[in-house]
Amino acid sequence: MGFLTAITISGGQQFAVVYIPTAPLPNSGWVAIVPVSEVYDTDLDVQDAMQFVFSGGIVSPETIQSGPLELDDIDLGSAPKTE
């Protein structure tokens, strides 16, 4: 599980910048840059996702709905884009 932090462009392709927290200390996570096509969105809100991470998955929802990431539905604010 990761948190989308930015969208960037390289070589004409869109990439997602994803922060992947580690359990039980999410501040020691990883940053991955992956093609947007490989990122899936879930119905988890940030609070539920962090509770999932902090508990190492012990506290988890019964179901998690997911689907392809739709960039039109994402507001990343004024995050800079790189070429």
Stockholm file with secondary structure:
# STOCKHOLM 1.0

chainA/1-83         MGFLTAITISGGQQFAVVYIPTAPLPNSGWVAIVPVSEVYDTDLDVQDAMQFVFSGGIVSPETIQSGPLELDDIDLGSAPKTE
#=GR chainA/1-83 SS CCEEEEEEEETTEEEEEEEECCSSCGGGCEEEEEEGGGCEEESCCHHHHHHHHHTTTSSCCSCCCEEECCGGGCCCTTCCCCC
#=GC SS_cons        CCEEEEEEEETTEEEEEEEECCSSCGGGCEEEEEEGGGCEEESCCHHHHHHHHHTTTSSCCSCCCEEECCGGGCCCTTCCCCC
//
